[in-house]
Amino acid sequence: MDVGFIGLGRMGRAMAARLVAAGHRVRVWNRSPEAARAVEGAEPVGSAAEAFSGDAAITMLADDAALRAVIVEGGLLDGASRPAVHVGMSTISVALAKELAAVHERAGVAYVSAPVFGRPDAAASGALNIIAAGEDGAIGRVQPLFDAMGTKTWRFGAEPEKANAVKLAGNFMIVSAIETMGEVAAFSEGHGIPGADVLAMLTGTLFAAPVYKNYGAMIMEGRYEPPGFTLRLGLKDVRLALEAGEAAAVPMPFASVLRDNLLDAIAHGDGDRDFAALATVAARRSGR
C-alpha cells in the first residue's frame, strides 16, 4: 500500500519502520526533519500535505493541539490530493475524535480512530494492540497496516470516538496500577520489608499481568530513564479521561487523585521521566 505517516516520535518512528519492513511504500513527515530521515527505507517528504495522500495516511501526534494544528488548521482535508482513509492513532480527547469524524465525513475522507496499547519496544517488534473504530469497510482497507504494526486489532464499532474512549480507559487503569504499586512499596518499607521484594512476589503471583510485571520491575529497579512514556503525557491522558467522564456524567474520583499525584511528581522535576516514576510520590510522602 502507498502510506503517508505523520508524526515520528519514538512510537511513530517504530511504527513507520514496521510498515516499511512489511513492504509498504511509506512517505514520512515530521516537524523536525531529522526524525523523518531516521526511518530507514521510508521516503521523507517536505510537508504534511505530501504525506496526507495515497491509500492511507496515518497520524501519530502528541496531543489534541498538534493534531488539530496539522489536520484541521493545516487545511489538509481541503487539499487536492487526499488519502482514501485517514487513520488517527494518537491518544486524543473523545471530543476531538467526534469533531474529526464530522469534518472527515463532510470532506468525503474515511476516518478510522486506532490508538494503540504498547510502549516503543512493543511498537518496534510489531506487538501493539490496536483499538479501532470506524466504518467496517475503511477498517478493512487498512487492516494490512494494522497487521504489520500489531498482534491484534480490537474493533469497537462504527463511531471513531469509541476507540479513543477505550484508550483513555486503559491508560487510566495503567496509571492506577502504578499508583497502587508505589503505595504498596512505601507501605512495605514502612513495616521494615523491602518494597522490591513485596512487588516481586505480588507481580509474580496475584498480579502477574504485563502492566504490573513491567512497571513493577521498573519501580523495583528505580529505572525511570530513558522514558518510554513520560509523566507529562500521563497527566495529559488522565485529564482527557476526566474530561470525557464529565461529558458523560460519569464520576471518576480516583482519576482526580491520580491527576494531583502526577502534578506532584511534575512539580518535583519528574515530568520528563518515565510514567513509572509516579511511584516516587508515595515514597517521598512517607519520608523514603
C-alpha positions, 0 to 999 in steps of 0.5 A: 500500500502507498502510506503517508505517516505523520508524526515520528516520535519514538512510537511513530518512528517504530511504527513507520519502520514496521510498515516499511519492513512489511513492504509498504511504500511509506512517505514520512513527515515530521516537524523536525526533519531529522526524525523523518530521515531516521526511518530507514527505507521510508521516503521523507517528504517536505510537508504534511500535505505530501504525506496526507495522500495515497491509500492511507495516511496515518497520524501519530501526534502528541496531543489534541493541539498538534493534531488539530494544528496539522489536520484541521488548521493545516487545511489538509482535508481541503487539499487536492490530493487526499488519502482514501482513509485517514487513520488517527492513532494518537491518544486524543480527547473523545471530543476531538475524535467526534469533531474529526469524524464530522469534518472527515465525513463532510470532506468525503475522507474515511476516518478510522480512530486506532490508538494503540496499547504498547510502549516503543519496544512493543511498537518496534517488534510489531506487538501493539494492540490496536483499538479501532473504530470506524466504518467496517469497510475503511477498517478493512482497507487498512487492516494490512497496516494494522497487521504489520504494526500489531498482534491484534486489532480490537474493533469497537464499532462504527463511531471513531470516538469509541476507540479513543474512549477505550484508550483513555480507559486503559491508560487510566487503569495503567496509571492506577496500577502504578499508583497502587504499586508505589503505595504498596512499596512505601507501605512495605518499607514502612513495616521494615520489608523491602518494597522490591521484594513485596512487588516481586512476589505480588507481580509474580503471583496475584498480579502477574499481568504485563502492566504490573510485571513491567512497571513493577520491575521498573519501580523495583529497579528505580529505572525511570530513564530513558522514558518510554512514556513520560509523566507529562503525557500521563497527566495529559491522558488522565485529564482527557479521561476526566474530561470525557467522564464529565461529558458523560456524567460519569464520576471518576474520583480516583482519576482526580487523585491520580491527576494531583499525584502526577502534578506532584511528581511534575512539580518535583522535576519528574515530568520528563521521566518515565510514567513509572516514576509516579511511584516516587510520590508515595515514597517521598510522602512517607519520608523514603 
